[in-house]
Amino acid sequence: GQSLEQPSEVTAVEGAIVQINCTYQTSGFYGLSWYQQHDGGAPTFLSYNGLDGLEETGRFSSFLSRSDSYGYLLLQELQMKDSASYFCARGDNFNKFYFGSGTKLNVKP
Amino acid sequence: NAGVTQTPKFQVLKTGQSMTLQCAQDMNHEYMSWYRQDPGMGLRLIHYSVGAGITDQGEVPNGYNVSRSTTEDFPLRLLSAAPSQTSVYFCASKFGGANEKLFFGSGTQLSVL
């Protein structure tokens, strides 16, 4: 199968750090991506991990461990505008992409 | 650059009607794809194309047809709409090869009555 598992909802306060985990099945795995989607909007690309380790882009970081079939998205210095849904996605041969069900992040003041 | 443009933004159909969702990109992307998103679910791949004249099925292709006559356009056709096809549809494109970054259109909200 191609399923990805991530928590359905996470709540955090402004200024805090939050981690959104994603586990996946390994068949034909090429890499793990993360997307952000605000209510009523389109998904936008945040980060990609093709190899093990940490990728940092400003306040957002993403981590991958192929041996554990696990990755996470780390959001630091949370802002109200970070309230959105976050999806992990995996590609199998660069042509088929499978998305998790999404994690709704609620940032409270 | 306009990026990925989808039309229409909203559409209501009756069961059995047919229609075409339009998708165009101006980034010279080789790869284009269609997803549907249902409440509480992630995006599911319907069809994709790796270049003009080449299309293939994704996870949920039944009831949908696609064609890719040009690099820029990738229309999605619903042959005989069913209530189960009520969803939000997104078109996405990217450069070919190992590049993983998908660019999404703004979506089409489709209701089938």
Boltz contact constraints between the chains, C-beta under 6 A:
constraints:
  - contact:
      token1: [A, 31]
      token2: [B, 100]
      max_distance: 6.0
  - contact:
      token1: [A, 33]
      token2: [B, 100]
      max_distance: 6.0
  - contact:
      token1: [A, 42]
      token2: [B, 104]
      max_distance: 6.0
  - contact:
      token1: [A, 42]
      token2: [B, 106]
      max_distance: 6.0
  - contact:
      token1: [A, 42]
      token2: [B, 107]
      max_distance: 6.0
  - contact:
      token1: [A, 43]
      token2: [B, 104]
      max_distance: 6.0
  - contact:
      token1: [A, 45]
      token2: [B, 101]
      max_distance: 6.0
  - contact:
      token1: [A, 48]
      token2: [B, 100]
      max_distance: 6.0
  - contact:
      token1: [A, 87]
      token2: [B, 42]
      max_distance: 6.0
  - contact:
      token1: [A, 91]
      token2: [B, 100]
      max_distance: 6.0
  - contact:
      token1: [A, 94]
      token2: [B, 98]
      max_distance: 6.0
  - contact:
      token1: [A, 95]
      token2: [B, 50]
      max_distance: 6.0
  - contact:
      token1: [A, 99]
      token2: [B, 42]
      max_distance: 6.0
  - contact:
      token1: [A, 99]
      token2: [B, 43]
      max_distance: 6.0
  - contact:
      token1: [A, 100]
      token2: [B, 42]
      max_distance: 6.0
  - contact:
      token1: [A, 101]
      token2: [B, 41]
      max_distance: 6.0
  - contact:
      token1: [A, 101]
      token2: [B, 42]
      max_distance: 6.0
  - contact:
      token1: [A, 102]
      token2: [B, 42]
      max_distance: 6.0
